[in-house]
Amino acid sequence: MEQDFFEQRTDLSQLSEAVVRIKASLAQIVVGQQDTIELLIAGLLADGHMLIEGVPGIAKTLTAKLLAKSIDAQFSRIQFTPDLMPSDVLGTSIFNPKTADFEFKQGPIFGNIILIDEINRAPAKTQAALFEVMEERQITIDGHSFKMEEPFLVLATQNPVDQEGTYRLPEAQLDRFLFKIEVKYPTLEEEIAIITQQHQHRTTDQLADIKPVLSSQQIIELRKIVRGLHVEPKLLEFVAKVVQETRKNNSLFLGGSPRASLAIVNAAKAIAAINGRDFITPDDIIRVTPSVLRHRIMLTPEKEMEGISPDEVVAQIFQKIEIPR
């Protein structure tokens, strides 16, 4: 693209150094998972919540905890279970006999980085408690609103295989996640490295040696830089065409909303910044779109029975639409 010949309009040196430090911090423990780590950092910079899906034992929770540990911010972990109530997450009002009044006791959702383990284990009532806080960064209880401190990020994990005792996430909640990140099994070489590392007792206390590399204020400043990145009008049109195509695609029962279009642009900006560019390219859009759309679009029953995945439909859409160059 002709922008390659222009001078860099935005100083990305601070952001690039931060990305290198976070990747180096996670690489001390996590073997492989480069795509997952890049998307997690992109979500952090794009101010978007992330849903991490994968079978048990592939370091979903560990990677999320390491990302939180590398940032000097308040971290909360909530284990979702079938008996978890909304008040267990948000908090509740407790009567104080000294003041003869009710006082609000904050729940674990009050933090900067919130890890929700197995989010689909809690019933709909508890899942619905996250609607307001994920979208508006506040909760309302007993007529009072409580704002979350910035940065506020929800990292949620779920297991796609074990469906016993789980509750499917409603579409409205899925739409509040910027990314759905699918964590794959490690390669043979990566698995050998994992076993070797554990065998040599390097990971007995995996989190103890991880030190924060970024402060909350630095995250807020980096997000401002990402938001200010340049996007050509033809690329905005390209994103709109892709999302519009999901709404009329014969393989899909439900397409993406305008929130999906905004999510693709914001995520593409973050990926561009991670790669040292102050402008996005079509490749950035193509890179992030599957992770942005896979939890927002629904296949028709016929296509589900055929075993087609949302990612395959997204790939077909890109083949149909002319990619701007």
N, C-alpha and C positions, 0 to 999 in steps of 0.2 A: 504494500500500500504506500501511497505517496507520503503519508505521514512519517514513514521511516526516515525521510530525509530532513525532517524538521528537528529543531532543537527540543530537548525535553522541556515541557512547560511547567512541570511539577517536580519538585525535588523529592525523590522517592528513596533517598539514601537511608533515612531513619527507618522507613518501613521495611526496606530490604534487609537492614541489619536485624530488625526485630524478627522477621521471618526466619532468617538464618539461625538466630538464637533459639527460637521455639523448636525448629526442626532438629537442631543439635541436641536440645534437651530431651525431646521425645525419643531420638535415636539411641540414647543411652540404654533404654529399656526395650522399646518396641522394635522388633525385627520386621523389615519390609513395611507393608501397609502404606506405601508412599502416596497413593491416590487418596486414601482415607485421610491421611494427615494433611495433605494439601487442601482438601475440601473442608476439613475442620477449621483450618486457619482462614480459609476464604470466608466461611460462615461467621467466624469471629470478627473479621474485618468488615463484613457486610451487615453486621448487626442482625443476624438471623438465627433463629432456633434450629436445631438439627436433630433428626431422628436417625439413630444408628441401628441398622438391622443386620443380624447374622446369627448363625447357630452358636450354641454355648461353647466357650473355650477358645475363642479366637481373639481375645483381648479387646473386646468392645468397651467394657467398663474401664479396664486399665488405661486404655488410650485416652478416654474422656477424662479420667482422674488426672492423668499426666498433663493434659492440656490445661486443666484447672490449676494444677500445682505450679505450672510454669508462669502463672500470672498472680501477682500480689493482690488478690481480691478475696472477698468472703465466699467460701465454698460450702454448699449444702448438698447432702445426698439423701434422697428419699427412695426407699424401697417400696414400690407399689405392690399391694397385696389385695385379695378380694374383700378383706374386712376393713380396708382403709377408708376413713371418712373425710369429707372435705375439710373439716376443722383440723384434722391431723396434718393437712398440707398448708392451709391458709393461716390457721390460728383461731383463737376463740376468745370471747369476752368472759372474764372471771370476776366474780364478786369479791371486792376487797372490803372486809368488815371495818377496817380502820377508817376508810374514807366514805363508807356506806354507798359505794358506787361501783360500777362495773369498769374493769380495766382490760384493755385488749392485750392479749399475750400473743406475740407474733409466732407464726409457724415457720417451718424450715424453708418455705418458698421465699422468705425474706433473705436474700443474699445476692451476690453478683453472678456466680456461676452455679447453676442448679443441675445436678445429675439426677435424673429420674430413672431408676433401674426397673426394667420390665414394665413399661408404662401401660401395656395392654393387660396387665393383671388386675388392675383396679376397675370397679364397676363404673357405669356411665355417669353416675352422680358425682363421683370423685374426679373423673376425667373432665367433666364439665366445669369443675372448679378452676381449671387452667385456662378456660376460654378468654376471660377478661385480662388476666395477668400476662398472657403470652402476646395478645394483640395490643393492649393499651398500656402495658407496663404499670398496672395498678390493680388493687383489689378493693372491692366495696363490701363492707360488713357492717350491719346494724346502721345503715345510712351514712357511714363514714368511709371516705376513700383514702387509701394509703398508697402512696407512690413508691415504686421500686427505685432503688439507687442505681445510677448508671455506672458501669455497664451491667446489663441484665441479659443473661443468656441461659436458655434451657437446652440441655443435652439429654436426650431420652434414648433408651435402648429397648429393643424388643427382639424376641426370638420368633422367626417366621415358621418354625417347624412344629413346636409343641403348642397346640391350640387348646389343650385341656385346661379349663379354669381361666381362660382368657376372655377379654371383651374387645371386640373390634373397635378401633378408634373411629369416631364419627368423621365424616368428610370435612366438617367445619373445623375440627381440631387438626386434622392432617394438613389442611390448607394453611395453618399458622406456622408450619415448619418450612423454613427456607429450603432445606435439603432433606432428602431421604438417602442416606449413605448406606450402600450395601457392602458389607465387609466380607471378603472372600476367604477361602482357605489359603494358607501359605503354600508357596511352591516347595518342592522337595528340598532345595538348598536352604530356603528360609526356615523350614521346619528343623533341619539338622542344626542350624545356628541357634534356634530357640532351645532345643534339647541340650546342646553343648553349653550354652550360657547358663541354663538352670543347673546343669550337672556340676558346673564349676562354682556354684554358690554365689554367682554374681548378682542374683536377683532375690536374695533372701528377704531383704527389706527394700522392695523396688522403689518406693516413693521417698525414702529417707534422704537420698543424695540429690534429689531434684530440687533446685532452688528457683525462685521466681526470677524471670528475666524481663518481665514487663509489669508496670503498675497499671491500676485502673485508669488513671488519668492519661497515660500513654495510649491505652486502647481507644479512649474517646478521641484523642487527637488523630490517631491513625485512621479511624473511621471517617473523620472529616476529610482527610486527604483522599480516601477512596471515593467518597461521595462526589468530590470535585473533579473526578477524572472525565476526560473528553469522550463523547460518544457521537459519532456522525449520524445525521438524520436517517441515512439509508440503512444503518444498522438497527435503529429503533424500529424502522418499518419492517425490517427482516424479522425481528423478534415478534412484532405484532402479527405478521403473516403466519409464523410458525404456530403461535397460540391459537389464532383464528382457525387454522387447519385442524387443530385437535377437536374443535367444536362441530366440525362437519365430516369428520373422518368416519367411514363405515365400520371401522374396527372398534370404535369407542362409543360407549354409552354416555360418558361424561367427559367434557373437555376442560381445558384450563380456563381460569378466570383472569380478569385484569391483574389480580394480585400475582398470578403466575408470571405475567409479562414483566411486571416491576421486579419480581424476584430474579428473573433471568438477567435483566440489565444490571441490577446491583451485584449479583454473584459474578457476572462477567467482569465488572469493574475490579472486584477483589482479586480475581484470577490474573487480570492484566497487571495489577499492582504487584502481586506476588512475583510475577515474571519480569518486573522492572520496567513496565511500560505505563505511560500516563494516558493511554488511549486504548480502547478495546478493539479487537479484530473479530471477524466472523468465527475464527477458530476458538476464541474465548467463549462465544455464545454456544457453539457446538459442544464444547467441553462441559459446560455446566448444565445445559438443558435437560439431559436425562435425569440428573439428580434433583432438579427442580420440579420436573413434571411427573416422575414415576409414581408419586403418592397422590397426585392431584387428578390424574385421569383414570377413568374406569373402563375396562374392556367390556365389550358386549359378551353375554353368556356364551355365544357361539365361539368367539375367539378365545375365551378362557378355556373352553373344552378342547380347543385345538392346541393349547399349550403355548400360545403366543404371549410374549411379555410386553409390558408397556415400553421398555427400552427399544424393542424391535419396531414398534409402531412409530416411535420418535425418529428412529433411523430412517424409516420409510418416508416420513414427512420431509426430512432434510433432502432426500433424493428427489422429491417432487418440486421443491421450491428452489428457485435460482439463488445461489449464494453470492452476495455482493462482494466484489473484489476491487 
